[in-house]
Amino acid sequence: MKKRFRFTKLLAALLATCSLLLLLAACQTEGTGTNTGTAGGEQNGAVTTESNLDPNGFLKDALPALDYNRGFKILGNDNRKHQFWNSGEDDTDTIGKVIYERNATVEERLGVELEWDFQPGEGDNISTFIGRIETNSDSGDPYDGVIAYNLVPQMVAVRGYAANLYDTEYIDLSAPWWPSVYLREMVVNDQLYCLVESGSYGLLDHMMAMYFDNEMLEKRNMESPYTLVASNEWTIENLSAMIKETYEDADADSKVGDGDIFGCVTATKSKMDCWFFGLGNQFAKVENDEVVSLLGGDHIETFISTMVTFLDSNDVYAYDSSQFKMFMEHRAYFYCASVMLSEKLAASEEAYNYGVVPMPKMNSEQERYYTHVANCHDTWCLPYNVKDLDCSSAVMECMASEAHRQIDPMYYETYVKLRYAPDERLAEMYDLIRDSVTFDFTYLFSRVYSSMPGNLVKNCYLNPAKYSWASVYASNKSALESSFQQIVDTYREK
């Protein structure tokens, strides 16, 4: 077995200020792995010295001095390339400049020149994107790395074209730049075929949360969601009670539509998946190197029933094209959205008095809040026959660790938690949201299924008159089990 560089994580107190030079590590609690920093570490049981920290208190990686003196060809998802690539030419794009500097640092540290091949990689283009990986590998000229739409690398793995990243020379899976909660779901039998950076712009931008309009809540004397979070009463039942009879026919057309005022607006596509996970559910669990499908569990019926009740009034509007506009125009008390909304609100000419809390729990007995990361964040994988696995693993490690020290502090600590925030409570809430990030094995493999499990569930609560879970599951059970077995076979002991 090759030598593995490992450092365990220590808790550090959060001390975020407007000056990036004074940023210290954010706090990480067990179960997230998406911490922003670690003020120290351990190796072989001994506390490491300050030499393992950068000047801002963030853990440095253990990569040795390397000089590969070569090009490094990366296939990237063109639809989301702003999340991991920037030309560095636009001086007004602060986040883009940091991403550019991260990539330049990697090139300098490792003696590589990153050569980008950007191709459309979502929706109808997924098959073509995967085909490029397979064609290059089959021709003996595989890509050195792939940064793809988050549901794609799992498809590559099932088709046998992804390398095992679990025991490489340089990827330190215990480091804070690789989310531990992701690893707990995706490592089976010492096999790991894809990786998400905890400090990537794409992941941080797509964390789902519940935004609310403070001014609208205050006009109706509603209890602050902050108070409910603090008292462990921020539940879907209490949210429903708060927004009861908030609907107004604002455009006076006698029709329920996006010109009206609603208590809560939410998407119906992939961003609505956050309700399933926020209410404490899973499609699968990984225990003792065994993956167990939970699609036949009673919890799914309970979830569907809960959502049908929640959506069964004009106070909640599930739609896909107008939620942002409605919230900007003060026509939604609550808006279920990703953290990127903070950036959009800050860019508006109007000063918005908004708040942010995690997605509500099913009930107060639920152990913790859960944050789903919406689709379209970027995920790494390597072709199975990559020419130099050591070089590719070094680039992945360096990209992730530099994001941890450069992108994460600038975007998350400085902008999201401070400059974008109109409320001093937001920093605390953003940390709670980030600490609650969760991943699900079946969801991440969902495009391997002929019918994505999440969509089957969603159909049942968006159109309960037409679909029941009992009948939907029964008619799809054989196909679901077949796809699940195909996925599990990818991880069989080798």
Buried (B, 14 or more C-beta within 10 A) or exposed (E): EEEBBBBBBBBBEBEBEEEBEEBBBBBBEEBBBBBBBBBBBBBEEEEBEEEBBBEBBBBBBBBEEBEBEBEBBBBBBBBBBBBBBBEBEEEEBBBBBBBBBBBEBBBEBBBBEBEBEBBBBBEEBBEEBBEBBBEBBEEEEBBBBBBBBBBBBBBBBBBEBBBBBBBBBBBBBBBBBBBBBBBBBBBBBEBBBBBBBBBBBBBBBBBBBBBBBBEBBEEEEBEBBBEBBEEBBBBBBBBBEBBEEBBBBBEEEEEEEBBBBBBBBBBEEBBBBBBBBBBBBBBBBBEEEEBBBBBEBEBBBEBBBBBBEBBEBBBBBBBEEBBBEBBBEBBBBBBBBBBBBBBBBBEEEEEBBBBBBBBBBBBEEBEBBBBBBBBBBBBBBBBBBBBEBBBBBBBBBBBBBBBBBBBBBBBBBBBBBBEBBBBEBBBBBBBBBBBBBBBBBBBBBBBBBEBBBBBBBBBBBBEBEEBEBEEBBEEBEEEBEEBBEEBBEBBEEE
